[in-house]
Amino acid sequence: MPVLPHAKKALRASKTKAQYNRQVKSVATSAMKKMTLKPSKENLTAAYQAIDKTTKRKVYHHNRAARLKSKMAKLLK
């Protein structure tokens, strides 16, 4: 448990960011799962948008996003 005030604030911020990141990841994961189960152009677009949002918000690294998008595109072929 943090003792110093700035450490307490950092812990609060860390918890808030972790919760937000979990939410963003969850949206992306569900979009990718939907694409995996039923490949279609609409699902591919939704998965791309979700992956791009995670990258923009720095939840996923851009290389990971590229890898996931490539994987999703292969499913459509």
Phi, psi and omega per residue, in radians:
M1 nan 2.273 -3.128
P2 -1.215 2.601 -3.104
V3 -1.871 -0.765 -3.086
L4 -1.303 2.595 -3.110
P5 -1.033 -0.719 -3.128
H6 -1.212 -0.512 3.089
A7 -1.238 -0.637 3.093
K8 -1.133 -0.737 3.125
K9 -1.137 -0.707 3.125
A10 -1.096 -0.672 3.110
L11 -1.131 -0.758 3.107
R12 -1.064 -0.787 -3.130
A13 -1.119 -0.710 -3.136
S14 -1.084 -0.745 3.119
K15 -1.130 -0.715 3.137
T16 -1.116 -0.798 -3.138
K17 -1.136 -0.683 3.134
A18 -1.106 -0.721 3.127
Q19 -1.119 -0.772 3.126
Y20 -1.100 -0.784 -3.141
N21 -1.096 -0.683 3.093
R22 -1.062 -0.725 -3.132
Q23 -1.141 -0.791 -3.128
V24 -1.131 -0.734 3.116
K25 -1.110 -0.669 -3.119
S26 -1.097 -0.734 3.111
V27 -1.093 -0.772 -3.132
A28 -1.146 -0.744 -3.127
T29 -1.110 -0.732 -3.137
S30 -1.184 -0.629 3.099
A31 -1.156 -0.701 3.127
M32 -1.202 -0.656 3.129
K33 -1.145 -0.703 3.109
K34 -1.085 -0.711 3.119
M35 -1.151 -0.669 -3.132
T36 -1.155 -0.725 -3.094
L37 -1.290 -0.662 -3.104
K38 -2.420 1.493 -3.118
P39 -1.134 2.170 3.047
S40 -2.708 2.888 -3.112
K41 -1.112 -0.677 -3.141
E42 -1.136 -0.765 3.123
N43 -1.166 -0.599 3.096
L44 -1.124 -0.763 3.116
T45 -1.080 -0.756 3.135
A46 -1.123 -0.711 3.124
A47 -1.142 -0.743 3.103
Y48 -1.049 -0.773 -3.135
Q49 -1.092 -0.759 -3.133
A50 -1.132 -0.739 3.132
I51 -1.143 -0.732 3.128
D52 -1.109 -0.648 3.116
K53 -1.152 -0.686 3.121
T54 -1.152 -0.617 3.116
T55 -1.229 -0.752 -3.132
K56 -1.066 -0.647 -3.109
R57 -1.587 0.157 3.055
K58 1.059 0.639 3.022
V59 -1.567 -0.725 3.035
Y60 -1.878 2.547 3.024
H61 -1.274 2.639 -3.061
H62 -1.123 -0.518 3.092
N63 -1.221 -0.673 3.096
R64 -1.117 -0.733 3.132
A65 -1.075 -0.752 3.139
A66 -1.096 -0.706 3.136
R67 -1.128 -0.758 3.140
L68 -1.161 -0.720 3.141
K69 -1.128 -0.666 3.092
S70 -1.110 -0.741 3.125
K71 -1.082 -0.726 3.139
M72 -1.167 -0.690 -3.139
A73 -1.130 -0.628 3.122
K74 -1.117 -0.562 3.141
L75 -1.150 -0.515 -3.080
L76 -1.323 -0.495 -3.100
K77 -1.168 nan nan
